[in-house]
């Protein structure tokens, strides 16, 4: 980060057709002894002096008071709740990201959050992969709350241990479903149906 203005490699690659943007630091709030908001802001400013590509990084949560918010053009939200929390627990993260006022993508949890395969008696205890339905709920909640893109990260993690390929196939299944629904989410046509409330009070 300190020498970013002197790094010929990234300046040279800024015009490459495959370059989508710059990723500054992964989840910087977890590394208080390695990176500061001032350093990331300086890196962001240095990049913007010579390149217009967007700058981003992932974080489990960010809102208006997130200390690193000024170092991103858009955020990548990556809370992994399963199995400690239900899928809808990510709504808190999504609402905070909306309040931050910047576009954001969402990474769907596609592997167990404890990738060390602890035995049940070990700390932090047993973990598990999210089910297909849990992955589906995570993806739809994120899309319905304004995520611009859905990312499935974790190919390596889901193949670290024998017998988990089936879990990755479940994630791929959800990804294919979302691809098929892409035209619906990207359409600007007015909705053709409306939800109707009715029935006795208290049953809506």
Buried (B, 14 or more C-beta within 10 A) or exposed (E): BEEBEEEEEBBEBEEEEEEEBBEBBEEBBEEEEEBBBEBBBBBBBBBBEEBEBBBBBBBBBBBEEBBBBEBBBBBBBBBBBBBEEEBEBBEEBBEBBBEBEBBBBBBBBBBBBBBEEBEEEEEEEEBEBBBBEBBBBBBBBBBEBEBEEBBBBBEEBBEEEEEBEEBBEBBBEBBEEBEEEEEEEEEEEEEEEEEEEEEEEEEE
